[in-house]
């Protein structure tokens, strides 16, 4: 459970960061 939640949370964070990179 913990690992799955962490993976989802990290995926959201990573996609946010990726979107910010595209805006530059």
C-alpha positions in Angstrom: 0.0 0.0 0.0 2.7 2.5 1.1 4.8 1.8 -1.9 2.0 2.3 -4.3 0.8 5.6 -2.7 4.4 6.9 -2.8 4.8 5.9 -6.4 1.6 7.8 -7.4 2.6 10.8 -5.4 6.0 10.9 -7.0 4.5 10.5 -10.4 2.3 13.5 -9.9 5.3 15.5 -8.6 7.4 14.4 -11.6 4.8 15.3 -14.1 4.4 18.8 -12.5 8.1 19.3 -12.8 8.1 18.1 -16.4 5.3 20.5 -17.2 7.3 23.4 -15.7 10.3 22.4 -17.9 8.2 22.6 -21.0 7.0 26.1 -20.1 10.6 27.5 -20.0 
